[in-house]
Amino acid sequence: MRRRYFLLRSAIYHVSRDIACPMSCSALPIRAIKVDISSYRIDIQDRRFKRSNAEMLERTFERQKVDLEFTLRRVFGKTSFRPLQREVILAAVEGHDIFLQAATSFGKSLCFQLPAVINHGVTVVVSPLLALMMDQVSALQTLGVAVSTINSTTPLSERRNIVDDLLSGHPIIRLLYVTPELCLTETFRRTLKTMHAQGELKRIAVDEAHCISEWGHDFRPAYKELSWFRRALVNPPVPISALTATATPRVRTDIINLLGLDPATLRTFNTPSARPNIHYEVRYFADSENDEICTAKSQLDDLLAWLNSIQRRREARMSTDSGDDTAKPKTPGKKLKPMSGIVYAPYRSICESLAKALSSSGNRIHAVAYHAGLQAAERSRIQAMWTSNGPVDAADDDDTAFSIIVATNAFGMGIDNPHVRFVVHWNTPRSFEGFVQESGRAGRDGRAAMSLVYYGILQRDRAYELMKRDFKNAISNKTKDGLTSTKVKSHRARIDSFKKVVRYCETTTRCRHEIIKEYSGDLDLEMMGSQVPREYNSTQAGQNGSFPTSPCDFACDFCKEGAQSVTRRKQKMLTDMEDFEHTGALPQQLFEMMFPDFC
């Protein structure tokens, strides 16, 4: 009887809400709603004619489905969809299972947020990072969307109010953000089952879905238990959206299989892993374990020289005479806005020292360090300044040329600053998926941006030795049978991912965009029938015969400089390394021993 009451109450609420909703442009003039409790049928009496409940609900769905652009403008304040976004959102509104692999600039969160606003019921969003979750919740609350979150910081009283609303039969909440660990609890699972029985659980959205795979670079054990959704929430099954920025073919298979995405209803979408507006470049330098201070200074000088060359070009474009360095700006009193960039470093100590060196270089650079060792309030302050697109810690009257965050990989996840013009990896990235995701934080506004990687032999060797040692420790640990197997897979996946980074940096005879697409499995997605956005055809650029084309329209060092130039730069690094006369095998011999399949 209680279940029947909830179903009846929900039906009355949905029909009355649709009639009163200003977004329903064709609502009929209503005189009365008569409820026949014995048959649980709702008849709507119109002044002109009657419609059955089934017809009314079908008409309601059609009205909801058509005007996605209206909701995009009115609720989210955006003027248009990015390429492929509308197709993903429409598939979600129609109730399909969805797998979406898209770059960090795509706007994946809109693909489950907008359908949640349009549809009735609740969309549950599983997110791995508390900071990312809170940022999205805060942004949605600012837009006036009915959103809540249950996590470790949620007060008990607020948690009770949220659960009461979810179980009411007609919840106000449209989006509920939770952690994967909460989804393991029996209490929350009972709540989801009740919502499903009431017809109020509309969709499950699994963000950062690559965390579900043991072969992923960021495996989370709690994610693996999310397979419960498809096993328990049946008749009818609740649609599931799986979203990620990077996933190898093996990880992609795990996501689809473990979440139980239905092949009959699954819609697959992806964007190219290599962003066409990003120029990818690798810079080779000889690092010496006997003189690390000298090595760091040489690398710093190279970065400063590159930044100075950018600033000179910017100032030249602002001048009345580009050939006169002392020329005044075209618009008197107008200053160039600081250029934003991120420098990723592997350790906190390097972040601190590099930020100080950049700020004290005398090149009008404001650089701050960001890492997990900072106080939570300080991290929040830096994030707020960064997303405001202003120089971090800079005075209002300061003539800042560059605003730079020097960070570990703790920075950037879910931080929306579309105006980042460059991302620099100070050391060889530890994973290929991490490199693609971090470099993709540049140029989110679609304008030209830069990805720069500093690649050194000793850095590579140290990283490989650490990974190999962790892998051996995982194999030798026999205390927990099941956990040992998981750890072994995870460490092996990290080594495989690092090898891709090494191949990317060592290769001097291929377009970097093509390498990224190959290693990310973009071709495999296309063979699966994945839908991709209509891309700019770079071959059209040379149709007038004025210049030759390249696979990436000259947006990488190989296509811009040519194979000979890039190979010479790499060879110079090897020659300089030999000049250091370090003991043991030569760099190329070490490389051949570590990566025999590459040679």
C-alpha positions as CSV (number, residue, x, y, z in Angstrom):
1,M,0.0,0.0,0.0
2,R,2.8,2.4,0.8
3,R,4.4,1.7,-2.6
4,R,1.1,2.4,-4.3
5,Y,0.7,5.7,-2.4
6,F,4.2,6.8,-3.6
7,L,3.4,5.9,-7.2
8,L,0.1,7.8,-7.1
9,R,1.7,10.8,-5.4
10,S,4.5,10.9,-8.0
11,A,2.1,10.6,-10.9
12,I,0.0,13.6,-9.7
13,Y,3.1,15.6,-9.0
14,H,4.6,15.0,-12.5
15,V,1.5,15.9,-14.4
16,S,0.8,19.0,-12.4
17,R,4.4,20.1,-12.6
18,D,4.4,19.7,-16.3
19,I,1.2,21.8,-16.6
20,A,2.7,24.6,-14.6
21,C,6.2,24.5,-16.1
22,P,6.9,27.7,-18.1
23,M,9.2,25.6,-20.3
24,S,6.2,23.6,-21.6
25,C,5.1,26.1,-24.3
26,S,2.1,24.1,-25.4
27,A,0.4,23.3,-22.0
28,L,-3.3,23.0,-22.2
29,P,-5.9,25.0,-20.2
30,I,-6.8,22.7,-17.2
31,R,-10.0,22.8,-15.2
32,A,-9.6,19.9,-12.9
33,I,-7.6,16.7,-12.1
34,K,-9.7,13.7,-11.0
35,V,-8.0,10.7,-9.5
36,D,-9.6,7.3,-9.5
37,I,-7.8,5.5,-6.7
38,S,-9.3,2.1,-7.5
39,S,-7.7,1.9,-11.0
40,Y,-4.8,4.3,-10.4
41,R,-5.7,6.2,-13.6
42,I,-5.4,10.0,-13.9
43,D,-7.9,11.7,-16.3
44,I,-7.3,15.3,-17.3
45,Q,-10.5,17.2,-18.1
46,D,-10.0,19.8,-20.7
47,R,-12.5,22.5,-21.9
48,R,-12.2,21.1,-25.4
49,F,-11.3,17.4,-25.1
50,K,-9.8,14.7,-22.9
51,R,-6.5,13.0,-23.2
52,S,-5.6,9.7,-21.6
53,N,-2.7,9.5,-19.1
54,A,-0.5,7.6,-21.6
55,E,-1.0,10.3,-24.3
56,M,-0.3,13.1,-21.9
57,L,3.0,11.5,-20.7
58,E,4.1,10.8,-24.3
59,R,3.4,14.5,-25.2
60,T,5.3,15.6,-22.1
61,F,8.3,13.6,-23.2
62,E,8.2,15.0,-26.7
63,R,8.1,18.5,-25.3
64,Q,11.1,17.8,-23.1
65,K,13.1,16.3,-25.8
66,V,13.0,18.9,-28.5
67,D,14.3,22.2,-27.1
68,L,17.7,21.3,-25.7
69,E,19.1,24.7,-26.9
70,F,16.5,26.5,-24.8
71,T,17.6,24.8,-21.7
72,L,21.3,25.3,-22.6
73,R,20.7,29.1,-22.9
74,R,18.3,29.6,-20.0
75,V,19.8,27.3,-17.4
76,F,23.4,27.0,-18.2
77,G,24.0,30.4,-19.9
78,K,25.7,28.9,-22.9
79,T,24.9,30.0,-26.5
80,S,25.7,26.8,-28.4
81,F,26.8,23.2,-28.0
82,R,30.3,22.1,-28.7
83,P,30.7,19.6,-31.5
84,L,29.2,16.2,-30.5
85,Q,27.7,17.5,-27.2
86,R,24.1,17.7,-28.6
87,E,24.3,14.1,-29.9
88,V,25.5,12.8,-26.6
89,I,22.8,14.7,-24.6
90,L,20.0,13.6,-27.0
91,A,21.1,10.0,-26.6
92,A,20.9,10.4,-22.8
93,V,17.5,12.0,-23.0
94,E,16.3,9.0,-25.1
95,G,17.5,6.6,-22.4
96,H,20.5,5.0,-24.0
97,D,23.5,3.6,-22.2
98,I,26.5,5.9,-23.1
99,F,30.2,5.5,-23.3
100,L,32.0,8.9,-23.8
101,Q,35.7,9.3,-24.2
102,A,36.5,13.0,-24.7
103,A,39.3,15.4,-24.1
104,T,39.2,17.6,-21.0
105,S,37.9,20.6,-22.9
106,F,34.9,18.8,-24.3
107,G,32.5,19.6,-21.4
108,K,31.6,16.0,-20.4
109,S,29.7,17.1,-17.3
110,L,27.1,18.9,-19.4
111,C,26.3,15.6,-21.0
112,F,24.6,14.3,-17.8
113,Q,23.7,17.6,-16.2
114,L,21.5,19.0,-19.0
115,P,19.5,15.7,-19.4
116,A,19.0,15.7,-15.6
117,V,17.5,19.2,-15.7
118,I,15.2,18.3,-18.6
119,N,14.0,14.9,-17.4
120,H,12.0,14.0,-14.3
121,G,13.7,12.0,-11.6
122,V,17.2,12.0,-10.1
123,T,20.5,11.4,-11.8
124,V,23.2,10.0,-9.5
125,V,26.7,11.1,-10.3
126,V,29.7,9.0,-9.1
127,S,32.8,11.2,-8.8
128,P,36.2,10.1,-7.4
129,L,37.5,13.4,-6.2
130,L,35.9,15.5,-3.4
131,A,37.3,18.8,-4.7
132,L,36.0,18.1,-8.2
133,M,32.6,17.1,-6.8
134,M,32.3,20.2,-4.7
135,D,33.3,22.5,-7.6
136,Q,30.6,21.1,-9.8
137,V,27.9,21.2,-7.1
138,S,28.8,24.8,-6.3
139,A,28.6,25.8,-10.0
140,L,25.2,24.1,-10.4
141,Q,23.8,25.8,-7.3
142,T,24.9,29.1,-8.7
143,L,22.9,28.3,-11.9
144,G,19.8,27.5,-9.8
145,V,19.9,23.7,-10.5
146,A,18.5,21.5,-7.7
147,V,21.7,19.6,-6.8
148,S,23.0,18.0,-3.6
149,T,25.9,15.8,-2.5
150,I,26.5,13.1,0.1
151,N,30.1,12.7,1.0
152,S,32.4,12.6,4.1
153,T,31.9,16.3,4.8
154,T,28.1,16.3,4.6
155,P,26.5,17.1,8.1
156,L,24.2,14.4,9.4
157,S,21.2,16.7,9.5
158,E,21.7,17.7,5.8
159,R,22.2,14.1,4.9
160,R,18.8,13.1,6.4
161,N,17.1,15.9,4.6
162,I,18.6,14.8,1.3
163,V,17.5,11.1,1.9
164,D,14.0,12.2,2.9
165,D,13.7,14.1,-0.4
166,L,15.0,11.2,-2.4
167,L,12.4,8.8,-0.8
168,S,9.5,11.2,-1.0
169,G,8.3,9.8,-4.3
170,H,8.6,13.2,-6.0
171,P,12.1,14.5,-5.2
172,I,13.1,18.1,-5.9
173,I,16.7,17.1,-6.3
174,R,17.7,16.5,-9.9
175,L,21.4,15.7,-9.5
176,L,23.0,13.9,-6.6
177,Y,26.8,13.7,-6.4
178,V,28.3,10.8,-4.4
179,T,31.6,9.1,-3.9
180,P,32.2,5.5,-5.1
181,E,32.8,4.5,-1.5
182,L,29.2,5.6,-0.5
183,C,27.8,3.3,-3.2
184,L,29.3,0.3,-1.3
185,T,27.1,0.9,1.7
186,E,24.0,-1.1,2.2
187,T,22.0,1.9,3.4
188,F,22.6,3.9,0.3
189,R,21.9,0.9,-1.9
190,R,18.5,0.5,-0.2
191,T,17.8,4.2,-0.9
192,L,18.6,3.7,-4.6
193,K,16.3,0.5,-4.8
194,T,13.4,2.5,-3.3
195,M,13.9,5.4,-5.8
196,H,14.0,2.9,-8.6
197,A,10.8,1.2,-7.4
198,Q,9.2,4.6,-7.4
199,G,10.4,5.3,-10.9
200,E,12.5,8.3,-9.7
201,L,16.0,7.0,-10.5
202,K,16.6,8.4,-14.0
203,R,20.3,7.7,-14.7
204,I,23.6,6.7,-13.2
205,A,26.6,8.8,-14.4
206,V,30.1,7.4,-13.7
207,D,32.7,10.2,-14.0
208,E,36.4,9.3,-14.5
209,A,35.2,5.8,-15.5
210,H,38.8,4.6,-16.2
211,C,39.2,4.2,-12.4
212,I,37.1,1.0,-12.7
213,S,39.9,-0.9,-14.5
214,E,42.8,-2.6,-12.8
215,W,44.7,-1.9,-16.0
216,G,44.1,1.8,-15.7
217,H,46.6,4.3,-14.5
218,D,44.3,5.5,-11.6
219,F,42.6,2.3,-10.4
220,R,40.1,2.7,-7.5
221,P,38.9,-0.6,-5.9
222,A,35.5,1.0,-4.9
223,Y,34.9,1.7,-8.6
224,K,34.9,-2.0,-9.4
225,E,31.9,-2.5,-7.2
226,L,29.8,-0.2,-9.3
227,S,28.8,-3.2,-11.3
228,W,26.1,-3.5,-8.6
229,F,24.0,-0.9,-10.4
230,R,23.3,-3.1,-13.4
231,R,22.8,-6.2,-11.4
232,A,20.4,-4.8,-8.9
233,L,18.5,-2.0,-10.6
234,V,16.5,-4.0,-13.2
235,N,13.0,-4.1,-14.6
236,P,13.5,-1.7,-16.1
237,P,17.3,-1.3,-16.1
238,V,18.6,2.2,-15.1
239,P,20.6,3.8,-18.0
240,I,24.3,4.3,-17.3
241,S,26.7,6.9,-18.6
242,A,30.4,6.2,-18.4
243,L,32.7,9.2,-19.0
244,T,36.4,9.5,-19.2
245,A,39.1,11.5,-20.8
246,T,41.6,8.7,-21.4
247,A,41.2,5.0,-21.8
248,T,43.3,2.3,-23.5
249,P,41.4,-0.4,-25.4
250,R,41.9,-2.8,-22.5
251,V,40.5,-0.2,-20.0
252,R,37.7,0.6,-22.3
253,T,36.6,-3.0,-22.5
254,D,36.7,-3.2,-18.7
255,I,34.5,-0.1,-18.3
256,I,31.9,-1.5,-20.7
257,N,31.9,-5.0,-19.3
258,L,32.1,-4.2,-15.6
259,L,29.4,-1.6,-15.7
260,G,27.3,-4.0,-17.8
261,L,26.5,-1.4,-20.5
262,D,23.9,-3.0,-22.8
263,P,25.2,-3.5,-26.4
264,A,21.7,-3.2,-27.7
265,T,21.2,0.3,-26.4
266,L,24.9,1.5,-26.0
267,R,25.8,4.6,-27.8
268,T,29.6,5.3,-28.1
269,F,31.1,8.7,-28.6
270,N,34.7,10.0,-28.6
271,T,36.7,13.0,-29.6
272,P,40.3,12.8,-30.9
273,S,42.8,12.3,-28.0
274,A,45.2,14.7,-29.6
275,R,43.7,18.2,-29.5
276,P,44.1,19.9,-32.9
277,N,44.6,23.4,-31.4
278,I,47.6,22.2,-29.3
279,H,51.1,22.3,-30.6
280,Y,53.0,19.3,-29.1
281,E,56.8,19.6,-28.7
282,V,59.5,17.6,-26.9
283,R,62.7,19.3,-25.8
284,Y,65.7,17.1,-25.2
285,F,68.3,18.1,-22.6
286,A,71.3,16.3,-21.1
287,D,70.8,15.8,-17.4
288,S,73.7,14.9,-15.1
289,E,73.5,13.2,-11.8
290,N,76.9,14.6,-10.9
291,D,75.7,18.2,-11.3
292,E,72.0,18.5,-10.8
293,I,72.2,22.2,-10.1
294,C,73.8,22.9,-13.4
295,T,71.2,20.7,-15.1
296,A,68.3,22.5,-13.5
297,K,69.8,25.9,-14.3
298,S,70.2,25.0,-18.0
299,Q,66.6,23.8,-18.2
300,L,65.3,26.9,-16.4
301,D,67.2,29.2,-18.8
302,D,65.6,27.4,-21.7
303,L,62.1,27.8,-20.3
304,L,62.7,31.5,-19.6
305,A,64.1,32.1,-23.1
306,W,61.0,30.5,-24.5
307,L,58.7,32.6,-22.4
308,N,60.5,35.8,-23.3
309,S,60.2,35.0,-27.0
310,I,56.5,34.6,-26.6
311,Q,56.2,37.9,-24.7
312,R,58.2,39.8,-27.4
313,R,55.9,38.5,-30.1
314,R,52.8,39.5,-28.1
315,E,54.2,43.0,-27.6
316,A,55.2,43.3,-31.2
317,R,51.6,42.6,-32.3
318,M,50.4,45.4,-29.9
319,S,52.9,47.9,-31.3
320,T,52.3,50.4,-34.1
321,D,55.6,49.3,-35.6
322,S,56.4,45.7,-35.1
323,G,60.1,46.3,-35.9
324,D,60.5,48.9,-33.1
325,D,60.8,47.3,-29.7
326,T,60.2,50.7,-28.0
327,A,57.1,51.5,-30.0
328,K,54.0,52.4,-28.1
329,P,50.9,50.2,-28.0
330,K,48.2,50.9,-30.6
331,T,45.8,51.6,-27.8
332,P,47.4,53.9,-25.2
333,G,47.0,52.7,-21.6
334,K,46.0,49.2,-22.7
335,K,48.0,46.4,-21.1
336,L,48.5,42.9,-22.3
337,K,46.6,40.4,-20.0
338,P,48.9,38.0,-18.2
339,M,49.3,34.7,-20.1
340,S,48.3,31.7,-18.0
341,G,50.2,28.5,-17.9
342,I,50.8,25.3,-15.9
343,V,54.2,23.7,-15.2
344,Y,53.9,20.1,-13.9
345,A,56.6,18.8,-11.7
346,P,56.8,15.3,-10.0
347,Y,57.7,16.4,-6.4
348,R,56.6,19.1,-3.9
349,S,60.2,20.3,-3.4
350,I,60.6,20.9,-7.1
351,C,57.3,22.8,-7.2
352,E,58.5,25.1,-4.4
353,S,62.0,25.8,-5.8
354,L,60.9,26.2,-9.4
355,A,58.1,28.6,-8.5
356,K,60.6,30.8,-6.5
357,A,63.1,30.7,-9.4
358,L,60.5,31.8,-11.9
359,S,59.1,34.6,-9.8
360,S,62.6,35.9,-9.0
361,S,63.9,35.7,-12.6
362,G,63.1,39.3,-13.4
363,N,60.8,38.3,-16.3
364,R,57.5,39.6,-14.9
365,I,56.4,36.1,-13.9
366,H,54.2,35.4,-11.0
367,A,54.5,31.7,-10.1
368,V,53.0,29.9,-7.2
369,A,53.4,26.3,-6.1
370,Y,50.4,24.0,-5.7
371,H,50.6,20.5,-4.2
372,A,48.9,18.3,-1.6
373,G,51.2,19.6,1.2
374,L,49.5,23.0,1.3
375,Q,46.7,23.8,3.7
376,A,43.2,23.3,2.3
377,A,42.4,27.0,2.6
378,E,45.5,27.9,0.7
379,R,44.7,25.4,-2.1
380,S,41.2,26.8,-2.3
381,R,42.5,30.3,-2.5
382,I,44.9,29.5,-5.4
383,Q,42.1,27.6,-7.2
384,A,39.8,30.6,-6.9
385,M,42.4,33.0,-8.2
386,W,43.2,30.7,-11.0
387,T,39.7,30.2,-12.2
388,S,39.1,34.0,-12.1
389,N,41.7,34.2,-14.9
390,G,43.8,36.7,-13.0
391,P,47.4,36.5,-11.9
392,V,47.8,34.5,-8.7
393,D,49.1,36.7,-5.9
394,A,49.8,39.6,-8.2
395,A,49.1,43.2,-7.1
396,D,46.5,45.1,-9.1
397,D,49.0,47.6,-10.5
398,D,51.6,44.9,-11.2
399,D,52.8,44.6,-14.8
400,T,52.6,40.8,-14.9
401,A,53.4,39.0,-18.1
402,F,52.8,35.4,-17.0
403,S,50.7,33.8,-14.3
404,I,52.0,30.3,-13.7
405,I,51.0,27.5,-11.4
406,V,53.8,25.1,-10.7
407,A,52.0,21.9,-9.5
408,T,52.1,18.2,-9.0
409,N,49.3,16.3,-10.8
410,A,47.0,17.1,-7.8
411,F,46.2,20.3,-9.7
412,G,43.9,20.6,-12.7
413,M,41.2,18.0,-12.3
414,G,37.9,19.8,-12.8
415,I,39.5,23.2,-12.6
416,D,37.9,25.2,-15.4
417,N,40.2,27.9,-16.8
418,P,39.7,28.0,-20.6
419,H,42.5,30.5,-21.1
420,V,45.5,28.4,-20.3
421,R,47.9,28.9,-23.1
422,F,50.6,26.4,-22.3
423,V,51.3,23.3,-20.2
424,V,54.9,22.3,-19.5
425,H,56.0,19.0,-18.1
426,W,59.2,19.7,-16.2
427,N,60.1,16.0,-16.1
428,T,59.1,13.1,-18.2
429,P,55.5,12.3,-17.4
430,R,54.9,9.2,-15.4
431,S,51.9,7.9,-17.4
432,F,50.7,8.4,-21.0
433,E,47.1,8.9,-20.0
434,G,48.2,11.5,-17.4
435,F,50.2,13.3,-20.0
436,V,47.3,13.5,-22.5
437,Q,44.9,14.7,-19.8
438,E,47.3,17.3,-18.3
439,S,48.4,18.7,-21.6
440,G,44.7,18.9,-22.6
441,R,44.2,21.5,-19.9
442,A,45.7,24.0,-22.3
443,G,43.6,25.7,-25.0
444,R,40.2,24.8,-23.6
445,D,38.8,27.9,-25.4
446,G,39.7,26.4,-28.7
447,R,42.5,28.9,-29.4
448,A,46.1,28.0,-30.1
449,A,48.0,26.5,-27.1
450,M,51.3,24.7,-26.4
451,S,52.3,21.4,-24.8
452,L,56.0,21.2,-24.0
453,V,57.8,18.2,-22.5
454,Y,61.4,18.2,-21.2
455,Y,62.9,14.8,-21.7
456,G,66.1,13.7,-20.1
457,I,67.8,10.3,-20.0
458,L,68.5,10.2,-16.3
459,Q,65.0,11.3,-15.4
460,R,63.7,8.5,-17.6
461,D,66.0,5.9,-16.0
462,R,65.1,7.0,-12.4
463,A,61.4,6.8,-13.1
464,Y,61.7,3.4,-14.7
465,E,63.8,2.0,-11.8
466,L,61.2,3.1,-9.2
467,M,58.4,1.5,-11.2
468,K,60.3,-1.7,-11.6
469,R,61.1,-1.8,-7.9
470,D,57.4,-1.3,-7.0
471,F,56.4,-4.0,-9.5
472,K,58.9,-6.5,-7.9
473,N,57.6,-5.7,-4.5
474,A,54.0,-6.3,-5.6
475,I,55.0,-9.7,-7.0
476,S,56.9,-10.8,-3.9
477,N,54.0,-9.8,-1.6
478,K,52.1,-13.0,-1.0
479,T,50.2,-12.0,2.1
480,K,46.9,-11.3,0.4
481,D,46.1,-13.4,-2.7
482,G,43.4,-11.3,-4.2
483,L,45.0,-8.0,-3.5
484,T,48.4,-9.1,-4.8
485,S,46.9,-9.9,-8.2
486,T,45.3,-6.5,-8.4
487,K,48.5,-4.7,-7.4
488,V,50.5,-6.6,-9.9
489,K,48.1,-5.6,-12.7
490,S,48.1,-2.0,-11.6
491,H,51.9,-1.8,-11.5
492,R,52.3,-3.5,-14.8
493,A,49.8,-1.1,-16.3
494,R,51.8,1.8,-15.0
495,I,55.0,0.5,-16.6
496,D,53.2,-0.1,-19.9
497,S,51.9,3.4,-19.8
498,F,55.3,4.9,-19.0
499,K,56.8,3.0,-22.0
500,K,54.3,4.8,-24.2
501,V,55.5,8.1,-22.8
502,V,59.1,7.1,-23.6
503,R,58.2,6.1,-27.2
504,Y,56.3,9.4,-27.7
505,C,59.4,11.3,-26.6
506,E,62.0,9.2,-28.3
507,T,60.2,9.1,-31.7
508,T,61.5,11.7,-34.1
509,T,60.1,10.4,-37.4
510,R,56.3,10.7,-36.9
511,C,53.6,13.4,-36.2
512,R,53.1,13.7,-32.5
513,H,49.3,14.0,-33.0
514,E,49.3,10.6,-34.8
515,I,51.3,9.0,-32.0
516,I,48.8,10.2,-29.4
517,K,45.8,9.0,-31.4
518,E,47.4,5.6,-31.9
519,Y,48.4,5.0,-28.3
520,S,45.0,6.2,-27.1
521,G,43.2,3.7,-29.2
522,D,41.2,6.2,-31.3
523,L,41.2,3.8,-34.3
524,D,39.7,1.0,-32.1
525,L,36.9,3.4,-31.1
526,E,36.1,4.1,-34.7
527,M,36.0,0.4,-35.5
528,M,33.5,0.0,-32.6
529,G,31.2,2.5,-34.4
530,S,31.9,5.4,-32.1
531,Q,30.5,8.7,-33.2
532,V,33.1,11.5,-33.6
533,P,32.6,15.2,-34.2
534,R,33.0,16.6,-37.7
535,E,36.6,17.6,-37.8
536,Y,38.4,20.2,-39.8
537,N,40.0,18.6,-42.8
538,S,43.6,19.7,-42.8
539,T,44.1,18.7,-46.4
540,Q,41.9,21.6,-47.4
541,A,44.5,24.0,-46.1
542,G,46.8,23.3,-49.0
543,Q,44.3,23.2,-51.8
544,N,45.4,26.5,-53.2
545,G,48.9,25.1,-53.5
546,S,50.5,27.8,-51.4
547,F,52.0,25.4,-48.9
548,P,52.1,21.7,-48.2
549,T,50.0,20.1,-45.6
550,S,50.8,17.8,-42.6
551,P,48.7,15.4,-40.6
552,C,48.3,18.0,-37.8
553,D,48.5,21.2,-39.9
554,F,52.0,21.8,-38.6
555,A,50.9,21.6,-34.9
556,C,53.9,19.6,-33.6
557,D,57.6,19.9,-33.7
558,F,58.0,17.0,-36.2
559,C,55.7,18.5,-38.8
560,K,56.9,22.0,-38.2
561,E,60.7,21.4,-38.1
562,G,61.1,18.2,-40.0
563,A,62.5,14.8,-39.0
564,Q,66.1,15.9,-39.5
565,S,65.9,18.9,-37.1
566,V,64.2,16.9,-34.4
567,T,66.6,14.0,-34.7
568,R,69.6,16.4,-34.5
569,R,68.2,17.9,-31.2
570,K,67.8,14.4,-29.8
571,Q,71.3,13.3,-31.0
572,K,72.8,16.4,-29.3
573,M,71.3,15.3,-26.0
574,L,73.0,11.9,-26.4
575,T,76.3,13.5,-27.3
576,D,76.2,15.8,-24.3
577,M,75.4,12.9,-22.1
578,E,78.5,11.1,-23.2
579,D,80.5,14.2,-22.5
580,F,79.4,13.9,-18.9
581,E,81.4,10.6,-18.7
582,H,79.1,9.0,-16.2
583,T,80.0,5.4,-15.4
584,G,78.1,2.3,-16.6
585,A,76.3,1.7,-19.8
586,L,75.7,4.5,-22.3
587,P,72.2,6.0,-22.5
588,Q,71.3,4.3,-25.7
589,Q,72.4,0.9,-24.3
590,L,70.3,1.5,-21.2
591,F,67.3,2.3,-23.4
592,E,67.8,-0.8,-25.5
593,M,67.9,-3.0,-22.3
594,M,64.8,-1.4,-20.8
595,F,62.7,-1.2,-23.9
596,P,63.8,-4.0,-26.3
597,D,60.4,-4.0,-28.1
598,F,61.0,-0.3,-29.1
599,C,64.5,-0.9,-30.6
